[in-house]
Amino acid sequence: MGKADFNKADLAKFKKYDIEIVETLISEIQHENGVISNLVFNDGSSLNYDALYAAVPFTQHSDILHSLGCELTEHGYIAIDNFQNTTAKGVYACGDNSTMMRAVANSVYNGNFAGAMVNKELTDELF
């Protein structure tokens, strides 16, 4: 992915809290039942860890959104407005495919809200 591009203020915070930045490529994440224990790097070195944070790129796993005419954001999520509308008329999106907030509670909220917007659109067509 390349070198980190933190600014001076970020680097000062990391230093203040003894946060180390390691930019060596990882070859293996060792764990037991999903609990991380050790990182093994491409250069053969390794470090024990209790937690690991990474910015993992998001990828859509279905191309149906393209066939519907939906546009994506710069991060690969389905572009929506504040009412869950996509860029394709009559198509709404909610949940992990349209937001960086990857949590069940957020997906439930977005799904409920999208349903309300669909209901409003259908009601507006009738009246």
C-alpha positions in Angstrom: 0.0 0.0 0.0 3.0 2.3 0.4 4.4 4.5 3.1 2.3 6.3 5.7 1.5 9.9 4.9 0.9 11.3 8.4 1.4 15.0 9.0 3.7 16.5 11.7 0.8 16.9 14.1 -0.2 13.3 13.8 3.4 12.2 14.2 3.8 14.3 17.4 0.7 12.7 18.9 2.0 9.2 18.1 5.3 10.0 19.7 3.6 11.5 22.8 1.7 8.3 23.4 4.5 6.0 22.4 2.7 4.7 19.3 5.0 3.1 16.9 4.5 3.2 13.1 5.7 0.0 11.4 5.7 0.2 7.6 7.2 -3.2 6.9 5.0 -5.5 4.8 3.2 -8.2 6.8 3.5 -11.8 5.5 1.4 -13.5 8.2 -0.9 -12.6 11.1 -0.7 -15.3 13.7 -3.8 -15.8 15.9 -5.7 -18.3 18.0 -9.4 -18.4 17.4 -9.3 -14.9 15.9 -7.3 -13.3 18.8 -4.2 -11.8 17.3 -0.9 -12.8 18.9 1.9 -12.1 16.5 2.8 -10.4 13.2 5.4 -11.8 10.9 6.9 -9.4 8.4 8.4 -10.0 4.9 11.9 -9.4 6.2 11.5 -12.3 8.7 11.1 -10.2 11.8 8.1 -10.5 14.0 6.3 -8.5 16.8 3.8 -9.6 19.5 0.5 -7.6 19.3 -2.7 -7.5 21.2 -4.5 -5.3 18.6 -4.0 -4.3 15.0 -5.6 -1.4 13.2 -5.6 -1.1 9.5 -7.4 0.8 6.8 -8.7 -2.0 4.6 -9.9 -1.0 1.2 -13.6 -1.6 0.6 -14.8 -3.6 -2.5 -18.4 -4.2 -3.6 -19.1 -7.9 -4.0 -21.9 -7.5 -6.5 -22.1 -5.7 -9.8 -25.9 -5.3 -9.8 -25.4 -1.7 -8.7 -23.7 -1.0 -12.1 -26.5 -2.6 -14.1 -29.0 -0.3 -12.2 -26.9 2.8 -13.0 -25.7 3.6 -9.5 -22.5 5.6 -9.1 -19.8 4.9 -6.5 -18.0 7.3 -4.1 -14.3 7.7 -4.3 -14.0 5.0 -1.6 -16.1 2.5 -3.6 -19.4 2.8 -1.7 -22.7 3.3 -3.4 -23.2 7.1 -3.6 -26.4 8.1 -1.7 -28.0 11.4 -0.6 -29.3 12.2 2.8 -32.5 10.2 2.0 -30.7 7.0 0.9 -31.4 7.8 -2.8 -28.7 6.5 -5.2 -27.8 8.3 -8.4 -30.3 6.0 -10.2 -33.9 7.2 -9.9 -36.0 4.9 -7.7 -33.1 3.0 -6.4 -32.2 3.2 -2.7 -29.2 1.8 -0.8 -28.4 1.2 2.8 -26.0 -0.7 5.0 -22.4 -1.6 4.5 -22.5 -1.1 0.7 -23.2 2.6 1.1 -21.5 3.8 4.2 -18.1 3.6 6.0 -20.0 3.1 9.3 -19.8 -0.7 9.3 -22.0 -1.7 12.2 -25.2 -3.7 12.5 -27.0 -0.9 14.4 -26.1 1.6 11.6 -27.2 -0.8 8.9 -30.6 -1.4 10.7 -31.1 2.4 11.0 -30.2 3.0 7.3 -32.5 0.1 6.2 -35.4 1.4 8.2 -34.8 4.9 6.9 -34.5 3.7 3.3 -37.8 1.7 3.7 -39.5 4.9 5.0 -38.3 6.8 1.9 -39.5 4.1 -0.5 -42.9 4.2 1.3 -43.0 8.0 0.9 -42.2 7.7 -2.8 -44.8 5.1 -3.4 -47.4 7.1 -1.4 -46.5 10.3 -3.4 -47.2 8.4 -6.6 -50.7 7.4 -5.4 -51.7 10.8 -4.1 
